[in-house]
Amino acid sequence: MSVNKVILVGNLGKDPELRYTPSGTAVTTFSMATTERYKDREGNRQEKTEWHNIVAWRQLAEICGKFLHKGKQVYIEGKIQTRSYDDRDGNKRYITEIVADQMQMLGSRDDNQRGGGGGYAGNQNQDQGGQSYNQGSQNDQNNNSNQQQSGGFAEPVFNPDDEIPF
């Protein structure tokens, strides 16, 4: 048995970039900072910031692209993934990223008014005044014959008439 699960709470380092694949699938990328604060042996306060590359697909990507912005505090749940690509000079490069399957907007209510107060994907869960958004369970996705399989992800059913309460 193995588990690949990542949970992050941090702030966006830049506005999300929403793009679409040639087949029309939405994908959003953004950077996120997590900061650890501690006291060293001499009692001085120290900070260590880690930067994470986040990728969201399909409807979750559209929600992230629409409602998240630089500086916004978010909870991200997903899996860690490393992939390789060739740069312009033909050198092989590697990138490690978090593939998000759940997102929860955090922060004050005033902050939520600026950037929205939630998000959406397959299953919605209300939690402390915000909205939690995820890609839905794998079983729900496999049972829906209208969904397409692409790159290991099942696309959630999209209903443009669904209202997202904020």
MOKA-V152198 format. One line per field, one symbol per residue. ss: DSSP state (H for helix, E for strand, - for the rest). phi: phi as a letter, one per 20 degrees, with the letter a starting at -180 (. if undefined). psi: psi as a letter, one per 40 degrees, with the letter a starting at -180 (. if undefined). A space follows every 10 residues. Layout:
ss=???
phi=???
psi=???
This chain:
ss=-----EEEEE EE----EEEE -----EEEEE EEEEEEEEE- ----EEEEEE EEEEEEEHHH HHHHHHH--- --EEEEEEEE EEEEEE---- -EEEEEEEEE EEEEE---HH HHHHH----- ---EEEE--E EEEE---HHH HH------EE --EE------ ------
phi=.bccccccca dfebffdecc fgenefbccb dcddcddbde fenefcccdd dcedccdlff fffffedebg nfecdccace bdcdbdffen efdccdbdef cbbcfdofff ffffdncaab ahddcfblnd ddcbenffff ffeefeedeb mndefffddf efddfc
psi=iihghhhiha iheiiihhih ideehhhhii ihhhhhhiha deeihihhhh hhhhhiibdd ddddddeiih ehhihhhaih hhiiihadee ihiihhihhh eihhhaaidd ddddeifaai adhhhhhfei ihhieiiddd ddeheeiihh fehhhihhhe ehhhh.
